[in-house]
């Protein structure tokens, strides 16, 4: 499964529990399709480079968040639908991450990765 990064903008007046609920809905969509959420970051309320106009108003600030996940490509439509129906989300984009390595698929791959990391730590300490 490829890794994706979802960068989103939510309404600036959105309280933190409501933003967590938005991210939780996307997370449930990812997990229901046997995907894995690898990282969640909130950048807080930030000024926008330009105004965003929606049906509910004009916004000069937004709550910014980043969600990294690994899912089958067909699941992206469900993620898109989940964000589209949520009125608290102003904009979003999903990008396939090419710089991040894939998740280990087996215990053997995980053991190789662990060994590689431990060897790097030992060499750095010397």
Phi, psi and omega in degrees: 000132179287156176267140179232155172236128178252119175253128184225158175238127178244165180304140182292333181278359183290122177291159184302319177298326178290322176295321177298324178295320177299312180294326178294320178298316178295319178299319177296322178297316179296313183292328181292341178255026180063031176268178181227128173272121184259336182198144175225127178227140173243129180261005178075194181276126182230153173286142179267153179291331177212160181290146174248123180255129177231182178297332185266357177149188180246135186237132176253350178226162178203156171277124182255139179215157180227130180233122177255135182205162178237119181215162170296146182305329181294337182287342182300329177296320179293320178297316178300316179296319180301319180282326182295324183276349180272116183287347180279344180267124182273309181213158175200158173213144179244128182237134175286125185274119181259341184276342182267136180288156179291156177289148177297139183264340183220170178296327179295316178297320179295319179296320178297317180296316178300315180297318179298316180295316180296322177295321178295320179295320179296318180292324180290329181284342183275000000 
